[in-house]
Amino acid sequence: MTEQARIFGEMNDRSREVFRRVVEGYLETGDPMGSRTLTRTLSEKVSAATIRNVMQDLEYLGLLNSPHVSAGRIPTQMGLRMFVDGLLEVDDLGREDQQKLDATLAGDAPTDVAGMLDRVGSALSGVTQGASLVLAPKHESPIKHIEFVSLAHDRALVVLVMADGHVENRLFTPPPGQTPSSMREAANFLNSLIEGKTLSELQTVIRAEITQRRQEIDTLSHALIESGMAIWAGDGDNQERLIVRGRANLLEGEQEEADLERIRSLFDDLERKRDIADFLELADQGDGVRIFIGSENKLFSLSGSSLVVSSYMNSDRKIVGAVGVIGPKRLNYGRIVPIVNYTAQLVGKMISDQG
């Protein structure tokens, strides 16, 4: 059970309704909600003192806080996340909003992808009164060169140079423990295999390499284990260990020593390829509809903004880009979510028709 689920389970019907009313009031007005205001909106008739006690309990749970002494309460980031995940009621897409978005496909709509995406971004911004975010389709041309650039310990950039001259830069979070040196090594290895392959084809090649190394390790280690000279320890691919018994006794057995050295080399190679596979997956991954609140998104953590984003697909049902809205944490999520979702479907249709 997650911490969020545990907290939600501890709340009774009254505390859930108070919590929901506080969040909804804050999202609508931006103001703290006081106990006297809540007494007029709750379905259950209770005193202001009772509501204050409930809000104190919710504050203790980390869901609410008070910006000023004796003021009302507003939701914390954790509170907003719990509301979005468990209590948010998503509206149907409004007819007027749909008509404005549909207009991007009508009349003199541009036929080039860049022009269409620019028009969609403007329409999305106009409908939501927020900043729009439109990520162009991922390029599926064969890759000519790949480069990883370390920006921080938890941030990196992959530069993809395509065979047709197109260049893409994508930000991603590298696997833990990676250094600029290991990223250069990964890029050098990939560039030795890259000719004529798309990013997805390159991923397939690396996965095949990992499988092959795993099979070689299994074959070589089997003989050592059968002879009683070694045992496996660990319960997973990332924790596996081959424990050698009486290593000194192997010095007279040249074949066993060679097999052991080969296994060590294969383990090193396997780990490098796993890291490279992680790099490729992170560079190519796409998420579905998601809501990032405040510091959940590193790009907007300082401004405290929220991001509602949805991926879109091409005619092959493959995720190729994303659209979203950036705004304050007190976004009208119930209205924004269906707008972003519909816009993503609209862009997907545009891209599929272009194909």
N, C-alpha and C positions, 0 to 999 in steps of 0.2 A: 504494500500500500504506500502511495506517495505521501509526502508531508501535506500536500494540498488536499488530498482525499481524506487524510486523517482529520485535519482541521474542519473540513466540511462536514464530516460525520459527527463531530462534537457539537455542531450547531443545531439548536432546535428550530421549530418553525418560526417562532417569534424573532430569534436572532437573525435567521436567514432573511426574513422580510425587512427587518430594520437595515441590515447590510445592503440589501438590494435597493431599498429606497434612498439610502445615503448615496450610493454609487450613481443611480439614475439621476438624482437631483444634482449631483456634482457634474455629471456629463452634460446635463442640460443648461446649467447656469454658471458653472465654474466656481460656485460659492460653497463654503462649508454648510453642512446641514445640521441644524440645531434640534434639540429634543422637542421643543414646543411646535416647531414646524411639522415634525414627524407625527405628532399626536393627531394632526388633522388629516393625515393621509393613510395611516395604517388601517387595515381591515379590522383589527382587534382594538377595542377601546381600552387603552392603558394610560397611566399617568406619565407625565414628563419625567418624573423621578425614576420610574421603571425603565423608560427608554434610555435615560442617562446611564443607568447601571448596565444595560445591554451593550451600549456603545463602549463603555469602559472595558467590558469583557472582549469585545471585538478589537479594541485597541491593544489589549494584552496579547491577543492572538496574532497581532501584526498586520491586521487587515485594514485598520483605520488609524489615523492620527489627527491631532488637533494642531492647526497652524498657529494658534494663539491661545493664551490662557483664557478659560471660560468661553472660548468660541465653539462653534460646531465642529463636526468631523468631516474629513475628506478621506477618500481611499488611498492607501499606500500603493506602491507598484505591485506588491504581492496581492493586495486586495483587488486591484484592477484585473490582474491575471486570473484570479479565481472567478471573478465575475464573468469575464470573457469566456472562460472555459466551461463554466457550470451554470450560469444564470442568464447569459445574454440571449435575448429574443431577437432573432434576425428578421427584419421586415422583408416583405415582398418588394421587388424592384418597382419603383413608382413609374407610372406611365409617362409622365413628363420627362423624367430622367432617361428612360429608355429611348424616347423619341430623339432627345438631344444626342445620345450616343449613336443611335442608328443613322443619324444624319451624316456621320463620318463616312458612310458607305454610299451615300446618295449623291446625285447630281454630278458636279465636277470634281469628285474625289480624285486625288492623285493616284496614278497607277504604279508609281515606284514605291518600294517598301519603305524607304526612308521618309518620303513625303507622307505616306499613310500613317506611319507611327508618330510623326510630328503632329499630325492633325488629331490623332487619337489622344495624344498627351494633352493637347490644348483642350479638347472636349472633356476629358476626365477631370482636369484641373478646374474647368468652369463649372461642371456639375457638382463637384464636391467642395469647392472653395478651398482646396488644399493644393499642395505641390504634388504634381504627378511624377511618377517614375516609370519609364518605359525602357526595358532592356531589349535591344534588337535581337533577331534570331541568331542562334549560334551557327557559325559557318561550318558547312560539312565538306568543304574542299579538302583534298589531301594536304597534309602539313609538310612544310619544307624545313622548318626549324622550330625548336621549342626551348624556352629559357625560363628558369625559376629565379625570382629576385626576392630576397628576404627583406621585408620592410620593418618588422619588429619580431619579437619572440613568438607572437601569436598571429602574425599577419604576413602574407606573402603575395606576390604577383606572378602569374604565369603569362608569358608573352608567346603567342602562337603566330608564326609567320606561315601563311598558306601558300600553296604552289601557284595560285593565281595572283599573288601579291597582296592579298588582304591580310591585315594585321589585327589581332584581337588581344586585349589585355583583360585578364580576369583576376579579381581578388579572391583569396581563399585562406582558410586557417590551416596551416601545415600540421602534420602529425606531430605529437609531442617529441621533443628531443632533437629535432632537425636543426642543422646548422647551415650557414651559407655554403660551406664546403660540401656537405652531403647533398645539398640541392644542385650544386654544379656537377657533382658526380652523377646524380640522377639524370640531369639534362644531357650530359655527354653520352650516357648509355642509351637514352631514348633516341637521340639524334643519330646513333649508329643503326637504329632499326626503322627509322621513321619514313624513309623514302616511299612515296606513293600511297601512304596509309592515312586514313582519317583518324581522329582522336578515338572514336569508338573501336576502330579496327586495331589501333595500337593497344588499347586496353585488353582486347582479346588475345593478342600476342603475349602480353605480359602474364596474363592469367595462365596461359598454356606453359610458359616458362616456369611459373611457380609450381604447377602440377608436376612437371617433369622433374624438377629438383626434389620435390617431395617423394616421388617414386624412387629416385636414385638413393636418397637417404634411407628409405625403408629397405631397399634391397641390400645395401651395404651393411646396415646395422643388424639385419636379421641374422647374418652369419655370426657376428660377434656375440649376439644375445644367445643363440643356439649353443655356442661353445661355452657359455657361462662367464665370458669375459666382460660382459656389459649388461646393464639393465636400463629400461626406460623409466623415467620419473617425470611426473607432471600430468596435468589433466586437460591440456588444451594446446593448440598450435603455438600460442605465444608463450607458453610456460614449459614446453617440452625440454627435457634434458636427457642426454645419453650418459649414464654414469659408468665409467670404466673401472673394473675391479683389477687390482694388481697391475697397474700400468707398467711397472718395471719388468714384469714377466713377459711383456710383449716385445722387449728389445731384441730377443732372439728370433721372433717371428716377423720377418720383413713384410710379408703379405698383410698380416693383421695391422702392423704399424702403418702401412700404406693406406689400408682401408680406413683406419681411424683418422688419418690426416685428410683423406678425401671427404669423409663425413664432416669434419670441421670446416673444410672449405665450402662444402655444399650448404651447411648451415649459414655461413656468412653470406653466401650468394642468395640464399632463400630470403634472409632478412632484408637485404638490399632491394630485392625485387618486390617484397611486400611493401616496403616504403614507397617504391616507385608506383606500385599499383594504387596505393593510397593517394599519392599526388595526382595521378590521372583521374581517379574517381572524384576527388574534391574539385578538380578543374572542370569536370564535365557534369557535375551533379546539378539537379534542378529540384526545387521544392514545390509542393502544391500550395494551396491557399494557407497563408499563415499570417498571424498578427504578432508583431514585435512591439513591446511596450517599454519605453524609456531605455534603460541601460541593457535590455535584452539584445539590442542591436548596437554593436560597437560603433557604427558610423554615426549614430545619433545619441550616444550615451550622454554627451555633455549638454546637449540642448534639451534632453528629456522628451524628445519627440517620439511619436509612435509611427509604425509603418504597417499598413495593411497591403499585402502583396499576393498575387495569384500568378501561377505559371500558365503559359499557353502552349498549345501543341500544333504541329504541322499535320498534313494529310496522312502521315504514317503513324499518327498518335504518339509522336515523340516530343518531349518537352524541348522547346527551342528558345524560349525567352520568358519574360515576366513583365507584368504591369502592376503598378501599385500607387498608393496615396500616402504622402507623408504629412503629418499634422500634429497638433498638440496631443498630449496623453488623454485629454478629455474629448476625443473624437466621438461622434455619434456612430459607434461601431455597428449598431443594428442597421443603420442606413448605408454605411460605407461598404460593408462586406458584400452585399448583393450587387452594388454598383461595380466594384472591382472584379468580382466574379464574372459578371456579364461582359465587362470590357475585355477580360481575358478571352472569353469565348468569341467575342467579336474579332479580336486580333487574330485568333487562331483561324477563323473563317477567312479573313483577308489573306493570311499567309498561305492557306491551303488553296484558295482560288488562284493566287499568283503562281503556285506550283503547277 
